[in-house]
Amino acid sequence: MKKTGLAKSDAKKLMGKMATGGASFGAADAAAPDRREQRDKERALGLVPFAVKLNGDLVRQLQSLAQERGGDMNALVAELLAKGMQD
């Protein structure tokens, strides 16, 4: 491959990285410490991430119930699970 062909190839690679966000600066980097701090706070409270897959209708019911109560979805699900486990 000629020198100009290599230069074109390198330029295309660089442009591809820039388009996909491979070399990002600014807002994306500023958000990372906030998430890290949030995880540390949650860990200190004893909270553990717990992902589940639920039926869409059930999720909508949970969202509307959380909105009616004006509370947090996490708190609502924890409350409902605790009530369900008591039975």
PDB file of N, CA, C and O in Angstrom:
ATOM      1  N   MET A   1       0.846  -1.172   0.000  1.00  0.00           N
ATOM      2  CA  MET A   1       0.000   0.000   0.000  1.00  0.00           C
ATOM      3  C   MET A   1       0.895   1.241   0.000  1.00  0.00           C
ATOM      4  O   MET A   1       1.926   1.281   0.672  1.00  0.00           O
ATOM      5  N   LYS A   2       0.488   2.232  -0.754  1.00  0.00           N
ATOM      6  CA  LYS A   2       1.269   3.456  -0.850  1.00  0.00           C
ATOM      7  C   LYS A   2       1.107   4.296   0.413  1.00  0.00           C
ATOM      8  O   LYS A   2       0.191   4.087   1.208  1.00  0.00           O
ATOM      9  N   LYS A   3       2.018   5.249   0.576  1.00  0.00           N
ATOM     10  CA  LYS A   3       1.999   6.124   1.746  1.00  0.00           C
ATOM     11  C   LYS A   3       0.695   6.924   1.820  1.00  0.00           C
ATOM     12  O   LYS A   3       0.151   7.113   2.908  1.00  0.00           O
ATOM     13  N   THR A   4       0.195   7.388   0.693  1.00  0.00           N
ATOM     14  CA  THR A   4      -1.050   8.160   0.684  1.00  0.00           C
ATOM     15  C   THR A   4      -2.245   7.277   1.063  1.00  0.00           C
ATOM     16  O   THR A   4      -3.176   7.738   1.723  1.00  0.00           O
ATOM     17  N   GLY A   5      -2.213   6.023   0.647  1.00  0.00           N
ATOM     18  CA  GLY A   5      -3.274   5.090   1.008  1.00  0.00           C
ATOM     19  C   GLY A   5      -3.299   4.830   2.504  1.00  0.00           C
ATOM     20  O   GLY A   5      -4.373   4.746   3.102  1.00  0.00           O
ATOM     21  N   LEU A   6      -2.115   4.700   3.121  1.00  0.00           N
ATOM     22  CA  LEU A   6      -2.034   4.517   4.568  1.00  0.00           C
ATOM     23  C   LEU A   6      -2.562   5.739   5.309  1.00  0.00           C
ATOM     24  O   LEU A   6      -3.260   5.611   6.315  1.00  0.00           O
ATOM     25  N   ALA A   7      -2.229   6.916   4.810  1.00  0.00           N
ATOM     26  CA  ALA A   7      -2.694   8.150   5.431  1.00  0.00           C
ATOM     27  C   ALA A   7      -4.219   8.245   5.362  1.00  0.00           C
ATOM     28  O   ALA A   7      -4.868   8.635   6.333  1.00  0.00           O
ATOM     29  N   LYS A   8      -4.783   7.885   4.205  1.00  0.00           N
ATOM     30  CA  LYS A   8      -6.237   7.896   4.067  1.00  0.00           C
ATOM     31  C   LYS A   8      -6.890   6.910   5.022  1.00  0.00           C
ATOM     32  O   LYS A   8      -7.907   7.217   5.643  1.00  0.00           O
ATOM     33  N   SER A   9      -6.303   5.729   5.135  1.00  0.00           N
ATOM     34  CA  SER A   9      -6.836   4.710   6.026  1.00  0.00           C
ATOM     35  C   SER A   9      -6.809   5.187   7.481  1.00  0.00           C
ATOM     36  O   SER A   9      -7.781   5.015   8.217  1.00  0.00           O
ATOM     37  N   ASP A  10      -5.687   5.785   7.884  1.00  0.00           N
ATOM     38  CA  ASP A  10      -5.580   6.303   9.244  1.00  0.00           C
ATOM     39  C   ASP A  10      -6.597   7.413   9.495  1.00  0.00           C
ATOM     40  O   ASP A  10      -7.191   7.484  10.571  1.00  0.00           O
ATOM     41  N   ALA A  11      -6.793   8.268   8.512  1.00  0.00           N
ATOM     42  CA  ALA A  11      -7.753   9.363   8.645  1.00  0.00           C
ATOM     43  C   ALA A  11      -9.169   8.822   8.785  1.00  0.00           C
ATOM     44  O   ALA A  11      -9.949   9.340   9.584  1.00  0.00           O
ATOM     45  N   LYS A  12      -9.513   7.785   8.019  1.00  0.00           N
ATOM     46  CA  LYS A  12     -10.844   7.190   8.113  1.00  0.00           C
ATOM     47  C   LYS A  12     -11.068   6.572   9.489  1.00  0.00           C
ATOM     48  O   LYS A  12     -12.149   6.701  10.063  1.00  0.00           O
ATOM     49  N   LYS A  13     -10.042   5.897  10.022  1.00  0.00           N
ATOM     50  CA  LYS A  13     -10.146   5.318  11.354  1.00  0.00           C
ATOM     51  C   LYS A  13     -10.386   6.398  12.397  1.00  0.00           C
ATOM     52  O   LYS A  13     -11.230   6.244  13.279  1.00  0.00           O
ATOM     53  N   LEU A  14      -9.644   7.485  12.291  1.00  0.00           N
ATOM     54  CA  LEU A  14      -9.775   8.581  13.234  1.00  0.00           C
ATOM     55  C   LEU A  14     -11.157   9.218  13.145  1.00  0.00           C
ATOM     56  O   LEU A  14     -11.771   9.512  14.171  1.00  0.00           O
ATOM     57  N   MET A  15     -11.642   9.431  11.947  1.00  0.00           N
ATOM     58  CA  MET A  15     -12.970  10.017  11.766  1.00  0.00           C
ATOM     59  C   MET A  15     -14.050   9.087  12.306  1.00  0.00           C
ATOM     60  O   MET A  15     -15.042   9.549  12.870  1.00  0.00           O
ATOM     61  N   GLY A  16     -13.865   7.792  12.137  1.00  0.00           N
ATOM     62  CA  GLY A  16     -14.816   6.826  12.675  1.00  0.00           C
ATOM     63  C   GLY A  16     -14.860   6.861  14.190  1.00  0.00           C
ATOM     64  O   GLY A  16     -15.935   6.785  14.785  1.00  0.00           O
ATOM     65  N   LYS A  17     -13.688   6.977  14.823  1.00  0.00           N
ATOM     66  CA  LYS A  17     -13.651   7.068  16.282  1.00  0.00           C
ATOM     67  C   LYS A  17     -14.319   8.337  16.775  1.00  0.00           C
ATOM     68  O   LYS A  17     -15.014   8.320  17.790  1.00  0.00           O
ATOM     69  N   MET A  18     -14.115   9.430  16.068  1.00  0.00           N
ATOM     70  CA  MET A  18     -14.715  10.699  16.472  1.00  0.00           C
ATOM     71  C   MET A  18     -16.227  10.663  16.318  1.00  0.00           C
ATOM     72  O   MET A  18     -16.941  11.246  17.134  1.00  0.00           O
ATOM     73  N   ALA A  19     -16.725   9.996  15.296  1.00  0.00           N
ATOM     74  CA  ALA A  19     -18.162   9.929  15.041  1.00  0.00           C
ATOM     75  C   ALA A  19     -18.866   9.063  16.078  1.00  0.00           C
ATOM     76  O   ALA A  19     -20.000   9.360  16.452  1.00  0.00           O
ATOM     77  N   THR A  20     -18.221   8.000  16.550  1.00  0.00           N
ATOM     78  CA  THR A  20     -18.849   7.105  17.516  1.00  0.00           C
ATOM     79  C   THR A  20     -18.629   7.537  18.943  1.00  0.00           C
ATOM     80  O   THR A  20     -19.148   6.907  19.865  1.00  0.00           O
ATOM     81  N   GLY A  21     -17.871   8.598  19.149  1.00  0.00           N
ATOM     82  CA  GLY A  21     -17.653   9.068  20.508  1.00  0.00           C
ATOM     83  C   GLY A  21     -16.466   8.426  21.173  1.00  0.00           C
ATOM     84  O   GLY A  21     -16.353   8.466  22.398  1.00  0.00           O
ATOM     85  N   GLY A  22     -15.583   7.839  20.408  1.00  0.00           N
ATOM     86  CA  GLY A  22     -14.408   7.210  20.988  1.00  0.00           C
ATOM     87  C   GLY A  22     -13.463   8.194  21.634  1.00  0.00           C
ATOM     88  O   GLY A  22     -12.750   7.843  22.574  1.00  0.00           O
ATOM     89  N   ALA A  23     -13.443   9.415  21.149  1.00  0.00           N
ATOM     90  CA  ALA A  23     -12.571  10.440  21.718  1.00  0.00           C
ATOM     91  C   ALA A  23     -13.441  11.566  22.244  1.00  0.00           C
ATOM     92  O   ALA A  23     -13.454  12.657  21.675  1.00  0.00           O
ATOM     93  N   SER A  24     -14.165  11.316  23.321  1.00  0.00           N
ATOM     94  CA  SER A  24     -15.093  12.321  23.824  1.00  0.00           C
ATOM     95  C   SER A  24     -14.498  13.078  24.997  1.00  0.00           C
ATOM     96  O   SER A  24     -13.737  12.538  25.799  1.00  0.00           O
ATOM     97  N   PHE A  25     -14.865  14.326  25.065  1.00  0.00           N
ATOM     98  CA  PHE A  25     -14.455  15.185  26.162  1.00  0.00           C
ATOM     99  C   PHE A  25     -15.660  16.004  26.567  1.00  0.00           C
ATOM    100  O   PHE A  25     -16.568  16.212  25.762  1.00  0.00           O
ATOM    101  N   GLY A  26     -15.681  16.469  27.790  1.00  0.00           N
ATOM    102  CA  GLY A  26     -16.737  17.388  28.199  1.00  0.00           C
ATOM    103  C   GLY A  26     -17.796  16.739  29.046  1.00  0.00           C
ATOM    104  O   GLY A  26     -17.487  16.148  30.081  1.00  0.00           O
ATOM    105  N   ALA A  27     -19.052  16.837  28.625  1.00  0.00           N
ATOM    106  CA  ALA A  27     -20.192  16.434  29.433  1.00  0.00           C
ATOM    107  C   ALA A  27     -20.162  14.953  29.791  1.00  0.00           C
ATOM    108  O   ALA A  27     -20.514  14.590  30.914  1.00  0.00           O
ATOM    109  N   ALA A  28     -19.757  14.105  28.882  1.00  0.00           N
ATOM    110  CA  ALA A  28     -19.733  12.669  29.167  1.00  0.00           C
ATOM    111  C   ALA A  28     -18.718  12.354  30.263  1.00  0.00           C
ATOM    112  O   ALA A  28     -18.971  11.506  31.119  1.00  0.00           O
ATOM    113  N   ASP A  29     -17.578  13.028  30.242  1.00  0.00           N
ATOM    114  CA  ASP A  29     -16.574  12.791  31.265  1.00  0.00           C
ATOM    115  C   ASP A  29     -16.988  13.376  32.602  1.00  0.00           C
ATOM    116  O   ASP A  29     -16.643  12.827  33.648  1.00  0.00           O
ATOM    117  N   ALA A  30     -17.721  14.482  32.587  1.00  0.00           N
ATOM    118  CA  ALA A  30     -18.151  15.121  33.825  1.00  0.00           C
ATOM    119  C   ALA A  30     -19.218  14.288  34.528  1.00  0.00           C
ATOM    120  O   ALA A  30     -19.323  14.348  35.753  1.00  0.00           O
ATOM    121  N   ALA A  31     -20.017  13.510  33.788  1.00  0.00           N
ATOM    122  CA  ALA A  31     -21.086  12.726  34.380  1.00  0.00           C
ATOM    123  C   ALA A  31     -20.558  11.486  35.090  1.00  0.00           C
ATOM    124  O   ALA A  31     -21.220  10.988  36.001  1.00  0.00           O
ATOM    125  N   ALA A  32     -19.412  10.977  34.717  1.00  0.00           N
ATOM    126  CA  ALA A  32     -18.896   9.743  35.292  1.00  0.00           C
ATOM    127  C   ALA A  32     -18.634   9.843  36.799  1.00  0.00           C
ATOM    128  O   ALA A  32     -19.031   8.926  37.518  1.00  0.00           O
ATOM    129  N   PRO A  33     -17.999  10.884  37.319  1.00  0.00           N
ATOM    130  CA  PRO A  33     -17.790  10.946  38.769  1.00  0.00           C
ATOM    131  C   PRO A  33     -19.093  11.016  39.550  1.00  0.00           C
ATOM    132  O   PRO A  33     -19.178  10.478  40.654  1.00  0.00           O
ATOM    133  N   ASP A  34     -20.113  11.673  38.997  1.00  0.00           N
ATOM    134  CA  ASP A  34     -21.390  11.748  39.689  1.00  0.00           C
ATOM    135  C   ASP A  34     -22.001  10.364  39.858  1.00  0.00           C
ATOM    136  O   ASP A  34     -22.536  10.050  40.921  1.00  0.00           O
ATOM    137  N   ARG A  35     -21.929   9.540  38.832  1.00  0.00           N
ATOM    138  CA  ARG A  35     -22.456   8.176  38.931  1.00  0.00           C
ATOM    139  C   ARG A  35     -21.637   7.361  39.920  1.00  0.00           C
ATOM    140  O   ARG A  35     -22.184   6.561  40.679  1.00  0.00           O
ATOM    141  N   ARG A  36     -20.332   7.565  39.909  1.00  0.00           N
ATOM    142  CA  ARG A  36     -19.470   6.841  40.836  1.00  0.00           C
ATOM    143  C   ARG A  36     -19.800   7.232  42.276  1.00  0.00           C
ATOM    144  O   ARG A  36     -19.887   6.376  43.156  1.00  0.00           O
ATOM    145  N   GLU A  37     -19.981   8.527  42.503  1.00  0.00           N
ATOM    146  CA  GLU A  37     -20.341   8.994  43.840  1.00  0.00           C
ATOM    147  C   GLU A  37     -21.697   8.424  44.261  1.00  0.00           C
ATOM    148  O   GLU A  37     -21.881   8.030  45.413  1.00  0.00           O
ATOM    149  N   GLN A  38     -22.638   8.385  43.328  1.00  0.00           N
ATOM    150  CA  GLN A  38     -23.957   7.837  43.623  1.00  0.00           C
ATOM    151  C   GLN A  38     -23.860   6.363  43.996  1.00  0.00           C
ATOM    152  O   GLN A  38     -24.498   5.925  44.953  1.00  0.00           O
ATOM    153  N   ARG A  39     -23.073   5.596  43.258  1.00  0.00           N
ATOM    154  CA  ARG A  39     -22.888   4.176  43.584  1.00  0.00           C
ATOM    155  C   ARG A  39     -22.268   4.018  44.962  1.00  0.00           C
ATOM    156  O   ARG A  39     -22.669   3.137  45.723  1.00  0.00           O
ATOM    157  N   ASP A  40     -21.291   4.864  45.295  1.00  0.00           N
ATOM    158  CA  ASP A  40     -20.655   4.784  46.610  1.00  0.00           C
ATOM    159  C   ASP A  40     -21.644   5.093  47.724  1.00  0.00           C
ATOM    160  O   ASP A  40     -21.635   4.436  48.765  1.00  0.00           O
ATOM    161  N   LYS A  41     -22.500   6.093  47.509  1.00  0.00           N
ATOM    162  CA  LYS A  41     -23.522   6.431  48.510  1.00  0.00           C
ATOM    163  C   LYS A  41     -24.494   5.273  48.700  1.00  0.00           C
ATOM    164  O   LYS A  41     -24.843   4.914  49.824  1.00  0.00           O
ATOM    165  N   GLU A  42     -24.926   4.695  47.576  1.00  0.00           N
ATOM    166  CA  GLU A  42     -25.870   3.577  47.650  1.00  0.00           C
ATOM    167  C   GLU A  42     -25.230   2.367  48.321  1.00  0.00           C
ATOM    168  O   GLU A  42     -25.880   1.673  49.103  1.00  0.00           O
ATOM    169  N   ARG A  43     -23.980   2.117  48.023  1.00  0.00           N
ATOM    170  CA  ARG A  43     -23.263   0.998  48.641  1.00  0.00           C
ATOM    171  C   ARG A  43     -23.155   1.200  50.147  1.00  0.00           C
ATOM    172  O   ARG A  43     -23.289   0.248  50.916  1.00  0.00           O
ATOM    173  N   ALA A  44     -22.911   2.449  50.572  1.00  0.00           N
ATOM    174  CA  ALA A  44     -22.818   2.756  51.999  1.00  0.00           C
ATOM    175  C   ALA A  44     -24.156   2.529  52.700  1.00  0.00           C
ATOM    176  O   ALA A  44     -24.186   2.188  53.883  1.00  0.00           O
ATOM    177  N   LEU A  45     -25.257   2.716  51.979  1.00  0.00           N
ATOM    178  CA  LEU A  45     -26.583   2.470  52.541  1.00  0.00           C
ATOM    179  C   LEU A  45     -26.969   0.999  52.519  1.00  0.00           C
ATOM    180  O   LEU A  45     -28.021   0.625  53.039  1.00  0.00           O
ATOM    181  N   GLY A  46     -26.127   0.164  51.922  1.00  0.00           N
ATOM    182  CA  GLY A  46     -26.407  -1.258  51.838  1.00  0.00           C
ATOM    183  C   GLY A  46     -27.265  -1.638  50.647  1.00  0.00           C
ATOM    184  O   GLY A  46     -27.783  -2.754  50.589  1.00  0.00           O
ATOM    185  N   LEU A  47     -27.426  -0.722  49.689  1.00  0.00           N
ATOM    186  CA  LEU A  47     -28.240  -1.006  48.515  1.00  0.00           C
ATOM    187  C   LEU A  47     -27.429  -1.778  47.479  1.00  0.00           C
ATOM    188  O   LEU A  47     -26.242  -1.518  47.284  1.00  0.00           O
ATOM    189  N   VAL A  48     -28.080  -2.720  46.827  1.00  0.00           N
ATOM    190  CA  VAL A  48     -27.430  -3.570  45.833  1.00  0.00           C
ATOM    191  C   VAL A  48     -28.243  -3.511  44.545  1.00  0.00           C
ATOM    192  O   VAL A  48     -29.464  -3.652  44.593  1.00  0.00           O
ATOM    193  N   PRO A  49     -27.602  -3.306  43.394  1.00  0.00           N
ATOM    194  CA  PRO A  49     -28.348  -3.328  42.124  1.00  0.00           C
ATOM    195  C   PRO A  49     -28.964  -4.706  41.896  1.00  0.00           C
ATOM    196  O   PRO A  49     -28.312  -5.730  42.102  1.00  0.00           O
ATOM    197  N   PHE A  50     -30.223  -4.721  41.469  1.00  0.00           N
ATOM    198  CA  PHE A  50     -30.935  -5.976  41.279  1.00  0.00           C
ATOM    199  C   PHE A  50     -31.826  -5.833  40.057  1.00  0.00           C
ATOM    200  O   PHE A  50     -32.898  -5.233  40.136  1.00  0.00           O
ATOM    201  N   ALA A  51     -31.397  -6.371  38.946  1.00  0.00           N
ATOM    202  CA  ALA A  51     -32.133  -6.231  37.691  1.00  0.00           C
ATOM    203  C   ALA A  51     -33.024  -7.446  37.461  1.00  0.00           C
ATOM    204  O   ALA A  51     -32.593  -8.587  37.633  1.00  0.00           O
ATOM    205  N   VAL A  52     -34.262  -7.191  37.072  1.00  0.00           N
ATOM    206  CA  VAL A  52     -35.196  -8.270  36.726  1.00  0.00           C
ATOM    207  C   VAL A  52     -35.934  -7.885  35.454  1.00  0.00           C
ATOM    208  O   VAL A  52     -35.998  -6.709  35.095  1.00  0.00           O
ATOM    209  N   LYS A  53     -36.476  -8.858  34.792  1.00  0.00           N
ATOM    210  CA  LYS A  53     -37.287  -8.610  33.602  1.00  0.00           C
ATOM    211  C   LYS A  53     -38.736  -8.877  33.987  1.00  0.00           C
ATOM    212  O   LYS A  53     -39.079  -9.954  34.475  1.00  0.00           O
ATOM    213  N   LEU A  54     -39.584  -7.867  33.756  1.00  0.00           N
ATOM    214  CA  LEU A  54     -40.993  -7.964  34.121  1.00  0.00           C
ATOM    215  C   LEU A  54     -41.865  -7.709  32.896  1.00  0.00           C
ATOM    216  O   LEU A  54     -41.431  -7.094  31.921  1.00  0.00           O
ATOM    217  N   ASN A  55     -43.087  -8.189  32.967  1.00  0.00           N
ATOM    218  CA  ASN A  55     -44.080  -7.957  31.938  1.00  0.00           C
ATOM    219  C   ASN A  55     -44.335  -6.451  31.823  1.00  0.00           C
ATOM    220  O   ASN A  55     -44.359  -5.754  32.838  1.00  0.00           O
ATOM    221  N   GLY A  56     -44.522  -5.953  30.629  1.00  0.00           N
ATOM    222  CA  GLY A  56     -44.733  -4.526  30.389  1.00  0.00           C
ATOM    223  C   GLY A  56     -45.931  -3.961  31.130  1.00  0.00           C
ATOM    224  O   GLY A  56     -45.878  -2.838  31.631  1.00  0.00           O
ATOM    225  N   ASP A  57     -47.024  -4.738  31.206  1.00  0.00           N
ATOM    226  CA  ASP A  57     -48.215  -4.268  31.920  1.00  0.00           C
ATOM    227  C   ASP A  57     -47.918  -4.080  33.406  1.00  0.00           C
ATOM    228  O   ASP A  57     -48.365  -3.109  34.016  1.00  0.00           O
ATOM    229  N   LEU A  58     -47.176  -4.999  33.975  1.00  0.00           N
ATOM    230  CA  LEU A  58     -46.824  -4.906  35.384  1.00  0.00           C
ATOM    231  C   LEU A  58     -45.936  -3.686  35.650  1.00  0.00           C
ATOM    232  O   LEU A  58     -46.095  -3.000  36.659  1.00  0.00           O
ATOM    233  N   VAL A  59     -45.014  -3.430  34.745  1.00  0.00           N
ATOM    234  CA  VAL A  59     -44.132  -2.263  34.893  1.00  0.00           C
ATOM    235  C   VAL A  59     -44.948  -0.979  34.836  1.00  0.00           C
ATOM    236  O   VAL A  59     -44.708  -0.059  35.617  1.00  0.00           O
ATOM    237  N   ARG A  60     -45.910  -0.906  33.920  1.00  0.00           N
ATOM    238  CA  ARG A  60     -46.757   0.288  33.822  1.00  0.00           C
ATOM    239  C   ARG A  60     -47.569   0.481  35.099  1.00  0.00           C
ATOM    240  O   ARG A  60     -47.748   1.610  35.557  1.00  0.00           O
ATOM    241  N   GLN A  61     -48.063  -0.621  35.679  1.00  0.00           N
ATOM    242  CA  GLN A  61     -48.811  -0.527  36.935  1.00  0.00           C
ATOM    243  C   GLN A  61     -47.905  -0.013  38.054  1.00  0.00           C
ATOM    244  O   GLN A  61     -48.315   0.830  38.852  1.00  0.00           O
ATOM    245  N   LEU A  62     -46.685  -0.518  38.109  1.00  0.00           N
ATOM    246  CA  LEU A  62     -45.740  -0.065  39.124  1.00  0.00           C
ATOM    247  C   LEU A  62     -45.412   1.416  38.946  1.00  0.00           C
ATOM    248  O   LEU A  62     -45.343   2.161  39.924  1.00  0.00           O
ATOM    249  N   GLN A  63     -45.210   1.838  37.705  1.00  0.00           N
ATOM    250  CA  GLN A  63     -44.895   3.241  37.436  1.00  0.00           C
ATOM    251  C   GLN A  63     -46.047   4.148  37.834  1.00  0.00           C
ATOM    252  O   GLN A  63     -45.827   5.200  38.435  1.00  0.00           O
ATOM    253  N   SER A  64     -47.274   3.755  37.508  1.00  0.00           N
ATOM    254  CA  SER A  64     -48.416   4.596  37.861  1.00  0.00           C
ATOM    255  C   SER A  64     -48.611   4.636  39.376  1.00  0.00           C
ATOM    256  O   SER A  64     -48.945   5.687  39.923  1.00  0.00           O
ATOM    257  N   LEU A  65     -48.409   3.520  40.056  1.00  0.00           N
ATOM    258  CA  LEU A  65     -48.529   3.490  41.513  1.00  0.00           C
ATOM    259  C   LEU A  65     -47.457   4.361  42.171  1.00  0.00           C
ATOM    260  O   LEU A  65     -47.739   5.078  43.132  1.00  0.00           O
ATOM    261  N   ALA A  66     -46.244   4.298  41.660  1.00  0.00           N
ATOM    262  CA  ALA A  66     -45.166   5.136  42.192  1.00  0.00           C
ATOM    263  C   ALA A  66     -45.475   6.608  41.955  1.00  0.00           C
ATOM    264  O   ALA A  66     -45.192   7.446  42.811  1.00  0.00           O
ATOM    265  N   GLN A  67     -46.053   6.930  40.802  1.00  0.00           N
ATOM    266  CA  GLN A  67     -46.387   8.314  40.494  1.00  0.00           C
ATOM    267  C   GLN A  67     -47.531   8.802  41.387  1.00  0.00           C
ATOM    268  O   GLN A  67     -47.511   9.943  41.850  1.00  0.00           O
ATOM    269  N   GLU A  68     -48.526   7.946  41.630  1.00  0.00           N
ATOM    270  CA  GLU A  68     -49.637   8.315  42.514  1.00  0.00           C
ATOM    271  C   GLU A  68     -49.134   8.620  43.921  1.00  0.00           C
ATOM    272  O   GLU A  68     -49.579   9.577  44.554  1.00  0.00           O
ATOM    273  N   ARG A  69     -48.208   7.804  44.402  1.00  0.00           N
ATOM    274  CA  ARG A  69     -47.667   7.987  45.744  1.00  0.00           C
ATOM    275  C   ARG A  69     -46.638   9.111  45.797  1.00  0.00           C
ATOM    276  O   ARG A  69     -46.264   9.567  46.877  1.00  0.00           O
ATOM    277  N   GLY A  70     -46.186   9.551  44.638  1.00  0.00           N
ATOM    278  CA  GLY A  70     -45.182  10.607  44.587  1.00  0.00           C
ATOM    279  C   GLY A  70     -43.843  10.140  45.114  1.00  0.00           C
ATOM    280  O   GLY A  70     -43.054  10.941  45.616  1.00  0.00           O
ATOM    281  N   GLY A  71     -43.586   8.862  45.003  1.00  0.00           N
ATOM    282  CA  GLY A  71     -42.356   8.300  45.535  1.00  0.00           C
ATOM    283  C   GLY A  71     -41.443   7.755  44.470  1.00  0.00           C
ATOM    284  O   GLY A  71     -41.618   7.981  43.272  1.00  0.00           O
ATOM    285  N   ASP A  72     -40.482   7.043  44.946  1.00  0.00           N
ATOM    286  CA  ASP A  72     -39.438   6.460  44.109  1.00  0.00           C
ATOM    287  C   ASP A  72     -39.831   5.039  43.727  1.00  0.00           C
ATOM    288  O   ASP A  72     -40.388   4.303  44.542  1.00  0.00           O
ATOM    289  N   MET A  73     -39.544   4.658  42.497  1.00  0.00           N
ATOM    290  CA  MET A  73     -39.846   3.304  42.024  1.00  0.00           C
ATOM    291  C   MET A  73     -39.085   2.270  42.851  1.00  0.00           C
ATOM    292  O   MET A  73     -39.631   1.217  43.179  1.00  0.00           O
ATOM    293  N   ASN A  74     -37.833   2.561  43.190  1.00  0.00           N
ATOM    294  CA  ASN A  74     -37.037   1.623  43.989  1.00  0.00           C
ATOM    295  C   ASN A  74     -37.676   1.377  45.343  1.00  0.00           C
ATOM    296  O   ASN A  74     -37.758   0.235  45.795  1.00  0.00           O
ATOM    297  N   ALA A  75     -38.128   2.437  45.993  1.00  0.00           N
ATOM    298  CA  ALA A  75     -38.754   2.307  47.311  1.00  0.00           C
ATOM    299  C   ALA A  75     -40.056   1.520  47.209  1.00  0.00           C
ATOM    300  O   ALA A  75     -40.350   0.688  48.067  1.00  0.00           O
ATOM    301  N   LEU A  76     -40.836   1.783  46.161  1.00  0.00           N
ATOM    302  CA  LEU A  76     -42.100   1.076  45.969  1.00  0.00           C
ATOM    303  C   LEU A  76     -41.871  -0.418  45.787  1.00  0.00           C
ATOM    304  O   LEU A  76     -42.532  -1.232  46.432  1.00  0.00           O
ATOM    305  N   VAL A  77     -40.942  -0.780  44.919  1.00  0.00           N
ATOM    306  CA  VAL A  77     -40.670  -2.202  44.663  1.00  0.00           C
ATOM    307  C   VAL A  77     -40.141  -2.869  45.933  1.00  0.00           C
ATOM    308  O   VAL A  77     -40.514  -4.003  46.234  1.00  0.00           O
ATOM    309  N   ALA A  78     -39.284  -2.185  46.674  1.00  0.00           N
ATOM    310  CA  ALA A  78     -38.773  -2.753  47.929  1.00  0.00           C
ATOM    311  C   ALA A  78     -39.911  -2.977  48.917  1.00  0.00           C
ATOM    312  O   ALA A  78     -39.960  -4.009  49.586  1.00  0.00           O
ATOM    313  N   GLU A  79     -40.829  -2.008  49.010  1.00  0.00           N
ATOM    314  CA  GLU A  79     -41.973  -2.138  49.921  1.00  0.00           C
ATOM    315  C   GLU A  79     -42.864  -3.310  49.518  1.00  0.00           C
ATOM    316  O   GLU A  79     -43.259  -4.114  50.362  1.00  0.00           O
ATOM    317  N   LEU A  80     -43.180  -3.404  48.230  1.00  0.00           N
ATOM    318  CA  LEU A  80     -44.042  -4.491  47.756  1.00  0.00           C
ATOM    319  C   LEU A  80     -43.400  -5.856  47.948  1.00  0.00           C
ATOM    320  O   LEU A  80     -44.079  -6.816  48.313  1.00  0.00           O
ATOM    321  N   LEU A  81     -42.098  -5.951  47.703  1.00  0.00           N
ATOM    322  CA  LEU A  81     -41.394  -7.221  47.911  1.00  0.00           C
ATOM    323  C   LEU A  81     -41.399  -7.604  49.387  1.00  0.00           C
ATOM    324  O   LEU A  81     -41.615  -8.766  49.733  1.00  0.00           O
ATOM    325  N   ALA A  82     -41.161  -6.633  50.245  1.00  0.00           N
ATOM    326  CA  ALA A  82     -41.151  -6.912  51.683  1.00  0.00           C
ATOM    327  C   ALA A  82     -42.529  -7.397  52.155  1.00  0.00           C
ATOM    328  O   ALA A  82     -42.622  -8.338  52.944  1.00  0.00           O
ATOM    329  N   LYS A  83     -43.599  -6.749  51.669  1.00  0.00           N
ATOM    330  CA  LYS A  83     -44.956  -7.178  52.020  1.00  0.00           C
ATOM    331  C   LYS A  83     -45.217  -8.589  51.504  1.00  0.00           C
ATOM    332  O   LYS A  83     -45.782  -9.417  52.219  1.00  0.00           O
ATOM    333  N   GLY A  84     -44.814  -8.864  50.281  1.00  0.00           N
ATOM    334  CA  GLY A  84     -45.022 -10.180  49.694  1.00  0.00           C
ATOM    335  C   GLY A  84     -44.258 -11.280  50.409  1.00  0.00           C
ATOM    336  O   GLY A  84     -44.724 -12.418  50.471  1.00  0.00           O
ATOM    337  N   MET A  85     -43.110 -10.963  50.939  1.00  0.00           N
ATOM    338  CA  MET A  85     -42.298 -11.971  51.621  1.00  0.00           C
ATOM    339  C   MET A  85     -42.807 -12.248  53.031  1.00  0.00           C
ATOM    340  O   MET A  85     -42.466 -13.279  53.611  1.00  0.00           O
ATOM    341  N   GLN A  86     -43.618 -11.350  53.598  1.00  0.00           N
ATOM    342  CA  GLN A  86     -44.152 -11.567  54.925  1.00  0.00           C
ATOM    343  C   GLN A  86     -45.222 -12.658  54.923  1.00  0.00           C
ATOM    344  O   GLN A  86     -45.398 -13.361  55.918  1.00  0.00           O
ATOM    345  N   ASP A  87     -45.926 -12.796  53.816  1.00  0.00           N
ATOM    346  CA  ASP A  87     -47.029 -13.772  53.734  1.00  0.00           C
ATOM    347  C   ASP A  87     -46.561 -15.182  53.711  1.00  0.00           C
ATOM    348  O   ASP A  87     -47.377 -16.102  53.644  1.00  0.00           O
TER     349      ASP A  87
END
